[in-house]
């Protein structure tokens, strides 16, 4: 899909982005996760709201970024979303954010995502070439939006090198010893002695809606693998099409 992405400043367009985020996160538009007033203030403070439009003017993706500590030359993208049926929109929005940040002297961009959402992990790590550098246990505490209600809010922090942002090759398939089993009885974690792999469910959003207790067991199982891996100095550097993270130490291939 071809879209036009641009930074927006107009009050009506920012209000439309707030409504868009409400629809994505399944919250009433009267109580949006990111109110228009807050988004407008962030723009006024030097941040950016990027919006993606189709040729017909339909809003189909958006993202919001602010600058971090000046010395770090780092930008924090605290929300980004695209309609799941609109292929390529998310990539176009992130590239627009990247260009905006580079023009202002930034060198890295960070954001967080749910480690159990495999399609987001694949987008962040494999398609954009970012690395998950931090595991945050129950980062937001209890959440009440329509996507996360009833779950614990673990997040991975992505660090994206804006100067070398390239897609990674398809990760190698997991091999070696099985270290742990997942709640579905199949392997959860494997290692060949060097690389560690960890699997996530095919669709955590559907699973959470159908069986919240089972979804929470997945949350805790994946948390155990990741917290141990990060304690060993690993980062997540890839995600396969069938839901396997690749966790490597510095200097190892992704």
Beta strands, then each sheet from edge to edge (+ up, - down):
strand 1: 4-8
strand 2: 48-53
strand 3: 59-67
strand 4: 74-82
strand 5: 108-113
strand 6: 131-136
strand 7: 155-161
strand 8: 177-181
strand 9: 187-191
strand 10: 196-199
strand 11: 235-239
strand 12: 244-248
sheet 1: 1+ 2- 3+ 4- 5- 7+ 6-
sheet 2: 8+ 9- 10+ 12- 11+
end
